[in-house]
Amino acid sequence: MEKIKKYYDGIVDKKSKHHHHKENEENENIHEEAKKENSPLEQERLDNGAPVQLGWPMNSQCTKRGDLSFYAYYTLWRNDRMPMYVVSCTSPRTDGAEFVEAAYSYFQKNKYEPTVRYDEAALDGKYVVMMVDADAPSPNAARCRYWLHWVVSEVEGRHLRNGVNWLNTEGRVLKEYNPPTPAKGSGKHRYQFLLFAQRYPYSELRTDGERCGFDPKTWAKDNKLELVASSIFTTEYE
C-alpha cells in the first residue's frame, strides 16, 4: 500500500509542478504583453519604481541656430586665481554623446552653485532656475524622481544674458542648493537644469515639501510657468 501511495503522490506532485510551471509561463507572457502595450515612458517608470514619468522634462532645448543658448557651468579655482571650468552643461549632443559627463570629484571639491546663462533671455523678463536629479536614489530604483536640488525664482533676464553667478545675491531662493551627491554603486545620475519663464504679474512662488519625489511638470503648471530651456549632464560616485 505504501508503494501505491508514493506512486500516486508522485503523479499528483508532477501535475502540480507542471501546472505551476505553466502558470508562471502564462504570467510571464501576460507581463510581456503588458510591456508591449505600455508606452516606453510608462514602462520605464514602472520598471524603475518612479512616481513620475521620465518623458518630461528629460530632453534638451539648449541649442539654437547651431550655437549654445542655455548652459550652466561649475568653476574651480586653480592657484587661487585661474578659473577652471570643470563641467559645461551644454547640449546633450556635445561630441556625439547623449549627455555631457562630469567627474564627481569636482562636486566634492566645489559646493557652490553653478553659473547659469541664457543668451535669449528677455531683458525685462523674470525666470525660474531649477536643478533636478532624475535617478535618485539610483537609475534602477528611482523612487525619488525627481530629487529637487535647487530652485531660484525672479531671476532677471538681463542678468541671465551675461551669466548669473550665485556667489552674488540674485533672485529669490525657494530651495537651497544641494550639490550632486550620487551614492556609491548607484551608477550614473542625470542632472538637469530647467529654465522657466515667469508670467507678469509675478506671483510669489513656493516649493513646500520634501526634495524627494518632486514633480516639476505639475509644479510648473500649477504656477503658470513656461519651460523655455533645459540642459543635462551626468555624473557618478568615484
Number of C-alpha atoms within 10 A of each C-alpha: 6 6 8 9 9 11 12 11 12 12 11 12 12 12 12 12 12 12 12 12 12 12 12 12 12 12 12 12 12 12 12 11 11 12 16 11 11 12 11 14 14 16 17 17 21 16 13 17 17 23 16 22 21 19 12 11 19 17 16 20 19 20 18 10 6 6 9 16 19 29 24 21 17 21 19 19 11 9 7 7 8 10 12 11 12 17 20 20 27 23 26 21 12 13 9 9 10 14 22 22 21 16 14 17 13 17 19 12 9 16 14 16 18 22 18 22 22 23 16 16 21 16 12 9 16 22 24 24 20 21 26 27 28 27 25 26 21 21 19 16 17 23 21 23 29 27 24 25 21 19 23 21 24 20 20 19 22 18 20 23 18 14 19 22 19 14 10 7 9 15 18 14 19 17 18 12 18 17 16 22 16 21 15 10 10 16 18 17 23 22 25 23 25 24 25 19 23 22 14 8 6 10 11 10 16 13 13 9 8 10 18 18 19 23 20 20 14 10 14 16 11 9 14 14 17 16 18 16 22 25 27 28 23 22 22 20 17 11
